């Protein structure tokens, strides 16, 4: 009986430790093969605070995608600083917009275009589509898709590049599966390597609690699907 109790307590302790390591990001579900996915990148916003870019250069990071805007009028307070530093430190740099379902695609496109410089060496602009943290709406699925389409087309017309669609798996399954087939997909899956059936993904966000030098707290980690930028 004593051995059984000790065994149960030991398993419980191991479970608690494992859970803590997963929660704090020191243990992940995904460890992409570096040979298959050698190009690593991060996405950042003001939530990462002030970044020590000199320290970050010690990490094997190739691209940075920065939050610029959200909804019809919000602009990330650290976007301009992050954009300037990312470019100066030689990263392939892009910007993303957190799309609010209760706002029109047109007004959100204007917000982004007024905030993000149109420079030839930018990565394509990105629309961030997810349910978490979004606003309630009574729009139909067709109306939402029409407005997302208008957003994408306005950005493509301005920047000359087809925008990337970032989506959580839940949002992707509801809205994106067979839509916007000419847009590169950036998919979030922190548990498994993504399989989008007949559609390929361009970027995989494999962790949301990464730890890197130069960044206090968590940061999202991503890999490119391939060995070079082909957007």
Helices and strands as residue ranges (DSSP letters): H 2-23, E 40-44, G 46-48, H 53-56, E 63-70, E 74-75, H 79-88, E 92-98, H 105-115, E 126-129, H 141-159, E 164-168, H 169-171, I 172-176, E 185-188, E 203-210, E 219-224
